[in-house]
């Protein structure tokens, strides 16, 4: 599954990291259709829609992104987490979601977004499962 043309909600509180991720997403053929740097802004952008998948930094200026993840889950919108702590930093209910480890690598970003998109269609749910294919 290619990511060409996929619209992404990017939730990241560090502007330099966000610019780097935006470049990587561009390399994958994705478009950042919405961007948020705080929990409140992320909830607003999530509710506004206009994206196909979200990439959620787990920690936003000391607040956890899980209310956004809960909203996206309820709406059936695919997402992946970005975290320096891996799955261990996620609540039990979200540990089956794709996670992009920090620092970002293009291949891992691609795998996590692909897994999120496939998982939303009843397919794979983790990048590890994706690599088993």
Secondary structure, 3 states (H helix, E strand, C coil): CCCCCCEEEEECCCHHHHHHHHHHHHHCCCEEEEEECCHHHHHHHHHHCCCCEEEEECEECCEECHHHHHHHHHHCCEEEEEECCHHHHCCHHHCCCCEEECCCCHHHHHHHHHHHHHHCCCCCCCHHHHHHC
